[in-house]
Amino acid sequence: MNRKLEQFILENTTPEDPILEDLFRQTHIRFVNPNMSTGHIQGKLLEFISMMIKPVNILEIGTFTGYSAICLSKGLQDGGKLITIELNDELADFARSYFVRAGAGSKIIQMNGKAQEIIPGLDLMFDLAFIDGDKREYCEYFRAVYEKVRPGGFILADNVLWGGQAMEMQTTDPQAKGIIEFNEMIRTHENIDKLIIPVRDGLTLIMKKA
Ligand SMILES: C[S@@+](CC[C@H](N)C(=O)[O-])C[C@H]1O[C@@H](n2cnc3c(N)ncnc32)[C@H](O)[C@@H]1O
């Protein structure tokens, strides 16, 4: 997106929540690969999607420092929960401090480990799931998540354009290959509706049919 267009969009969008602004800044100061964090525009989109669905239960794969979890939690119904799974246990305390500051401390449950191993054991059905872990594992995540999302429920998958490499079928990059394999799985899956939104690095919206 060119800078003029980006500036226009920012000027015509609700300003970033100061807690999220601080979380984004601290993520960039303290952590490696800070560009993994969701930012303001995509975060606002996640918040809107969640507010439109009004989920009781949300599942997230890939907490990182917690930006997307906070955005998604804003649409939860009273008493609703967001379960977020993260492989790297060094991130948990930092993310938790922001969940508490955002007033979502009691709504967001953090789990540590490999999402594809944890999800089959969850005794819950979800209205909304967000896939944002290791790109090489997206197909595994989708298979696990699909079983736990109710018919009529939604699955979102981030980075599905992978900087344009999603269209480079001959790529040898393992993460791009993971995304290409995932996109093909979604394209040919018969029991879902799907739409790619070209926001940031591409977000696929998926609805599980009855
Ligand atoms: C792109 S970041 C997530 C960004 C986060 N959703 C946000 O908006 O700030 C991906 C995260 O997934 C985690 N991850 C990688 N493989 C995983 C797995 N198998 N299960 C759970 N988390 C995983 C990584 O450690 C990393 O923190």
The ligand as an ORCA input file, in Angstrom:
! r2SCAN-3c Opt
* xyz 0 1
  C       2.911    -14.309     13.706
  S       3.194    -14.635     15.380
  C       1.610    -14.357     16.097
  C       1.246    -12.890     16.139
  C       0.066    -12.584     17.038
  N      -1.131    -13.294     16.605
  C      -0.154    -11.101     17.056
  O      -1.039    -10.611     16.406
  O       0.613    -10.392     17.693
  C       3.321    -16.393     15.399
  C       3.492    -17.002     16.775
  O       3.172    -18.393     16.683
  C       3.997    -19.105     17.572
  N       3.999    -20.524     17.145
  C       4.759    -21.116     16.195
  N       4.422    -22.407     16.072
  C       3.433    -22.636     16.966
  C       2.667    -23.795     17.316
  N       2.858    -24.978     16.702
  N       1.719    -23.679     18.278
  C       1.523    -22.479     18.911
  N       2.222    -21.353     18.615
  C       3.155    -21.435     17.659
  C       5.340    -18.395     17.463
  O       6.152    -18.655     18.603
  C       4.923    -16.925     17.322
  O       4.934    -16.264     18.572
*
